[in-house]
C-alpha cells in the first residue's frame, strides 16, 4: 500500500505560499469551472467581504455535496489520488488568507483518511451557514 499523499492550498500570487516541485498544482480559482468560487471578492483586503464570499460558496458547496454534484465528484477523485500517494496543491489567489479552497482541503483530507490540517478553522465552516 502506498504512503498517503497530501493536499493544501497554495497561492497564485508572487511571494505567496508556493507549491513544491513534488506537488501537482490544480487551479481552485475561477480558471477551474468546477472548483472556482463563482462569488467574486471585489476587495481582497476586506475580511468581512471575504468571509461573506466564502460563506456564499459554502452554501453552494453544501448543495453540491448533498446532490453528488460536480464538486463532490471531483473532491472524491482528488481524495483517491491523495490516498494513492499524490501530493496536491490547490492554487488560488486568496492564500495565505482564508479561502473557499480551505474547505476542499478538509473534505479531501477526511475522505483520504488524513487528519484535517490545523490551519483550517472549524469556525469558518460554521459561519458559512450565516449568509
Secondary structure, DSSP 8 states (H G I E B T S, - for coil): -----EEEEEESSTTS----TTSEEEE-STTSTTTS-SS--S-TT-HHHHHHHHHHHHHHHHHHHHTT-HHHHHHHHHHHHHHTT-EEEEEESSTTS--THHHHHHHHHHHHT----TTS-HHHHHHTT--
